[in-house]
């Protein structure tokens, strides 16, 4: 059995079984909603299950499900393969910037896997969202769609554009921290998830993040290049990101020195 089948089987488990891995109040890891930062926040039409997967010492195995019985091993294998893939991407990004790959070597060493289940909403699918519009606070996000139900949309020139799902491909999202590091040359992607009236949608997101105690500074091509972002501490930026509700690319304003 593979990661796709195990994720589907996990979300099919009885609620009391899944709640054994429920998020703690204010926590990001476990089963439930991603995060709730205010009493009036609109809850999204989705179940999610998040795990700290890399580096290995960051794992809290009490959150790793024992059902299905192959789940832990599948998560471990998938996490490791995505780490290798992200390392190759980081080297490519360094080449496009004409910088030493070592400058980006520590920008993706931490990983959070989040499994997403979006149930159908037959009554009013147009009035709910699976995921509110936002950009990711990570360096890169690697998305694998587990079925062919469309839901992901990206924002371009003010319009929402559907992304056709491909179960045999990985989708790469640029995150806020990569936009900061490249001084805006790579743009983080604002996206959202809509709900299907009749079909469930499943996916798994791997958020690749720098060391929490590290910093991100813009890499400049020339000394004359205008600096658009301040140097940020990774822990402080992510703290700001997760303490605010999802709202477009507003979190990136935390690091901006001037309008882009």
Backbone torsions as a table, in degrees:
resi	resn	phi	psi	omega
1	UNK	NA	141.7	-177.1
2	UNK	-105.6	-178.1	-176.4
3	UNK	-62.2	-36.9	-178.9
4	UNK	-63.1	-48.4	-178.5
5	UNK	-66.1	-39.0	-178.8
6	UNK	-66.9	-39.3	178.4
7	UNK	-64.1	-43.9	178.7
8	UNK	-62.0	-43.0	179.9
9	UNK	-66.2	-35.9	178.5
10	UNK	-62.1	-47.0	-178.2
11	UNK	-69.5	-16.8	176.4
12	UNK	-85.6	-7.6	179.6
13	UNK	-65.5	155.3	175.7
14	UNK	-57.4	149.3	-176.0
15	UNK	-57.6	-38.4	-178.0
16	UNK	-65.5	-29.5	176.9
17	UNK	-71.5	-45.9	179.6
18	UNK	-65.3	-35.0	-178.9
19	UNK	-68.0	-14.6	174.1
20	UNK	-64.6	-17.8	179.2
21	UNK	-114.1	25.4	-174.9
22	UNK	-64.7	148.4	174.6
23	UNK	-61.8	142.0	168.8
24	UNK	-73.6	154.1	177.1
25	UNK	-54.8	126.3	-178.9
26	UNK	80.9	-2.4	-178.4
27	UNK	-88.7	163.3	179.0
28	UNK	-108.5	-16.3	-173.9
29	UNK	-99.4	139.7	177.3
30	UNK	116.9	-169.3	-176.1
31	UNK	-94.1	137.7	176.2
32	UNK	142.9	-147.5	174.6
33	UNK	-80.6	160.4	179.4
34	UNK	-63.7	-58.7	173.9
35	UNK	-164.2	151.5	176.5
36	UNK	-125.5	120.5	-174.5
37	UNK	-111.0	-7.1	178.4
38	UNK	-153.5	153.7	-177.6
39	UNK	-66.1	-27.3	-177.3
40	UNK	-95.7	9.5	-179.3
41	UNK	-67.9	136.2	176.5
42	UNK	-73.9	119.9	179.5
43	UNK	-77.3	144.0	-175.5
44	UNK	-92.2	155.9	-175.5
45	UNK	-85.0	75.1	-174.5
46	UNK	-166.6	151.0	166.9
47	UNK	-109.6	143.4	-178.6
48	UNK	-139.7	153.8	179.2
49	UNK	-139.1	116.6	-174.0
50	UNK	-117.8	143.7	178.6
51	UNK	-136.9	139.0	167.8
52	UNK	-79.8	116.0	-171.8
53	UNK	-112.2	-27.6	-180.0
54	UNK	-138.8	141.8	-4.1
55	UNK	-70.4	164.8	-175.2
56	UNK	-54.6	-33.1	-178.4
57	UNK	-70.9	-10.1	178.2
58	UNK	-85.5	-6.5	-174.5
59	UNK	-76.3	139.7	169.7
60	UNK	-111.9	99.6	-171.2
61	UNK	-67.5	-12.4	177.0
62	UNK	-67.2	-18.4	177.2
63	UNK	-91.5	-12.2	-176.7
64	UNK	-80.4	118.4	-172.7
65	UNK	-65.6	145.8	172.9
66	UNK	-92.1	-8.1	175.2
67	UNK	-125.0	138.1	-12.8
68	UNK	-58.5	160.3	-170.2
69	UNK	-68.2	-20.4	178.9
70	UNK	-93.0	-1.1	-170.4
71	UNK	-61.0	-48.2	-176.8
72	UNK	-59.0	-44.5	-179.3
73	UNK	-65.9	-39.7	178.5
74	UNK	-64.8	-40.9	178.1
75	UNK	-62.4	-44.9	179.8
76	UNK	-59.2	-47.6	-178.1
77	UNK	-66.5	-44.3	-179.2
78	UNK	-64.4	-43.9	178.8
79	UNK	-57.3	-45.5	-178.7
80	UNK	-64.6	-41.5	-179.6
81	UNK	-67.1	-38.4	177.9
82	UNK	-66.5	-35.3	176.2
83	UNK	-60.9	-43.5	178.4
84	UNK	-63.2	-43.7	179.7
85	UNK	-61.8	-43.6	-179.3
86	UNK	-65.5	-36.7	177.3
87	UNK	-60.4	-41.9	177.7
88	UNK	-64.1	-40.4	177.2
89	UNK	-62.4	-41.9	-179.0
90	UNK	-62.3	-39.8	177.3
91	UNK	-63.2	-42.3	178.2
92	UNK	-62.6	-43.3	179.2
93	UNK	-60.8	-42.7	178.1
94	UNK	-59.4	-40.6	179.5
95	UNK	-65.0	-39.9	179.6
96	UNK	-66.4	-25.7	178.4
97	UNK	-92.3	-6.2	-178.3
98	UNK	58.4	46.6	178.3
99	UNK	-126.4	163.2	177.5
100	UNK	-63.1	127.7	178.3
101	UNK	-54.4	-24.6	179.0
102	UNK	-62.6	-24.2	179.9
103	UNK	-67.6	-22.6	178.9
104	UNK	-113.7	6.0	-174.5
105	UNK	-64.2	-29.0	-176.9
106	UNK	-104.4	15.4	-174.6
107	UNK	-91.6	-0.8	-176.9
108	UNK	-141.5	25.5	-171.1
109	UNK	-79.6	-18.1	176.7
110	UNK	-104.0	151.9	-176.8
111	UNK	-145.1	136.6	170.4
112	UNK	-120.5	125.3	173.9
113	UNK	-97.2	131.3	176.7
114	UNK	-127.2	121.5	178.2
115	UNK	-96.6	133.4	-170.3
116	UNK	-121.8	130.0	176.1
117	UNK	-123.8	118.7	-180.0
118	UNK	-111.8	101.6	-178.9
119	UNK	-71.3	157.0	176.5
120	UNK	-67.6	155.6	176.5
121	UNK	-133.6	94.9	-172.7
122	UNK	-75.5	-26.7	-173.0
123	UNK	-76.9	-56.9	-176.6
124	UNK	-139.1	65.6	-177.8
125	UNK	-62.3	-25.8	-178.9
126	UNK	-75.8	-11.4	-177.5
127	UNK	-101.9	1.0	179.2
128	UNK	-127.2	159.5	175.3
129	UNK	-127.5	145.5	172.5
130	UNK	-75.8	-32.9	-179.5
131	UNK	-154.5	126.7	-177.1
132	UNK	-68.8	156.7	179.5
133	UNK	-58.5	131.9	-178.3
134	UNK	-170.5	165.0	164.2
135	UNK	-108.6	157.0	-178.1
136	UNK	-81.9	142.9	178.7
137	UNK	-80.3	-2.5	-175.2
138	UNK	-78.3	-178.8	171.0
139	UNK	-79.1	-53.0	173.5
140	UNK	-139.9	150.5	171.2
141	UNK	-121.4	129.1	178.8
142	UNK	-109.0	116.8	-175.0
143	UNK	-110.5	131.8	171.7
144	UNK	-117.8	120.8	177.4
145	UNK	-88.7	132.7	-170.2
146	UNK	-95.5	-11.3	171.9
147	UNK	-146.9	179.5	-172.2
148	UNK	-98.9	26.1	177.8
149	UNK	-87.0	121.9	-177.1
150	UNK	-75.6	142.8	178.5
151	UNK	-164.6	-34.8	-178.9
152	UNK	-69.5	134.6	175.4
153	UNK	-134.1	144.2	174.7
154	UNK	-114.6	150.5	-178.5
155	UNK	-95.2	125.2	178.6
156	UNK	-141.7	123.5	-179.9
157	UNK	53.1	39.0	175.7
158	UNK	83.0	-4.4	-178.7
159	UNK	-111.6	149.8	177.7
160	UNK	-93.6	122.3	-175.1
161	UNK	-111.8	120.1	178.6
162	UNK	-65.2	143.0	176.9
163	UNK	-105.8	119.7	-179.2
164	UNK	-68.1	125.9	-178.0
165	UNK	-74.1	143.9	174.8
166	UNK	-134.8	113.9	-176.7
167	UNK	-72.5	-15.2	-178.2
168	UNK	-106.9	23.1	-179.0
169	UNK	-138.6	153.5	174.0
170	UNK	-101.8	134.8	177.2
171	UNK	-102.5	130.3	-176.7
172	UNK	-108.2	122.3	175.1
173	UNK	-105.0	129.3	171.3
174	UNK	-73.4	133.2	179.4
175	UNK	-101.6	171.6	-178.1
176	UNK	-57.7	-40.5	-175.8
177	UNK	-67.6	-30.3	174.5
178	UNK	-72.1	-37.4	176.1
179	UNK	-61.4	-41.9	178.1
180	UNK	-63.8	-46.7	-176.3
181	UNK	-63.0	-35.6	-178.3
182	UNK	-91.9	8.7	179.3
183	UNK	56.1	37.3	175.1
184	UNK	89.3	0.5	179.5
185	UNK	-69.9	-39.4	170.3
186	UNK	-100.5	127.4	-176.8
187	UNK	-101.1	131.6	173.6
188	UNK	-66.8	149.0	-170.6
189	UNK	-99.6	120.3	172.3
190	UNK	-78.6	130.0	-176.9
191	UNK	-147.5	167.0	176.9
192	UNK	-150.2	171.7	177.1
193	UNK	-127.6	126.8	175.5
194	UNK	-97.9	164.8	-174.5
195	UNK	-106.4	138.7	175.8
196	UNK	-85.9	142.5	-177.6
197	UNK	-69.6	-28.1	-170.3
198	UNK	-127.0	-15.1	-173.9
199	UNK	-124.9	143.4	174.9
200	UNK	-77.8	155.1	176.5
201	UNK	-128.7	138.5	178.8
202	UNK	-130.6	144.6	176.9
203	UNK	-155.0	168.1	174.0
204	UNK	-135.0	128.9	-179.1
205	UNK	-111.0	133.1	173.7
206	UNK	-110.4	112.5	179.2
207	UNK	-92.9	114.0	-178.3
208	UNK	-96.1	121.9	-167.4
209	UNK	-130.7	146.3	174.9
210	UNK	-68.6	174.3	171.9
211	UNK	-53.9	135.1	-177.8
212	UNK	-63.3	-28.6	-180.0
213	UNK	-93.5	12.2	-179.4
214	UNK	-92.3	-178.7	177.2
215	UNK	-128.1	157.0	175.3
216	UNK	-122.4	124.2	177.9
217	UNK	-124.1	146.0	176.1
218	UNK	-62.2	135.1	173.3
219	UNK	-93.4	121.2	-175.3
220	UNK	-101.7	140.7	178.8
221	UNK	-78.8	-34.1	178.6
222	UNK	-138.8	163.0	178.0
223	UNK	-70.4	-18.1	-179.9
224	UNK	-86.8	-10.9	-177.3
225	UNK	-64.2	134.3	179.7
226	UNK	-71.2	131.1	178.8
227	UNK	-83.2	120.9	-175.7
228	UNK	-98.5	-20.0	-176.4
229	UNK	-131.8	146.4	175.2
230	UNK	-81.2	161.5	171.2
231	UNK	-68.5	132.5	-178.2
232	UNK	-124.3	146.7	169.6
233	UNK	-81.1	131.6	-175.7
234	UNK	-57.7	-46.3	-178.1
235	UNK	-61.5	-40.9	-179.4
236	UNK	-69.0	-40.9	-179.9
237	UNK	-64.3	-46.3	-179.6
238	UNK	-66.7	-33.4	175.2
239	UNK	-61.6	-43.0	176.7
240	UNK	-64.8	-43.2	-177.4
241	UNK	-59.8	-47.8	-174.3
242	UNK	-82.1	-11.5	178.2
243	UNK	-89.4	-2.1	179.0
244	UNK	-121.0	148.4	179.0
245	UNK	-70.4	155.7	179.8
246	UNK	-63.8	126.8	-177.9
247	UNK	-156.6	82.5	179.6
248	UNK	58.5	-136.3	179.7
249	UNK	-104.7	27.0	-174.8
250	UNK	-61.9	-32.6	-178.6
251	UNK	-60.6	-29.8	-178.2
252	UNK	-67.4	-20.8	177.7
253	UNK	-59.4	-25.7	178.9
254	UNK	-56.1	-32.5	-174.3
255	UNK	-104.6	-7.2	-174.9
256	UNK	-73.8	138.0	171.6
257	UNK	-96.6	-27.4	-179.8
258	UNK	-156.6	166.9	179.7
259	UNK	-69.3	140.8	177.9
260	UNK	-92.7	NA	NA
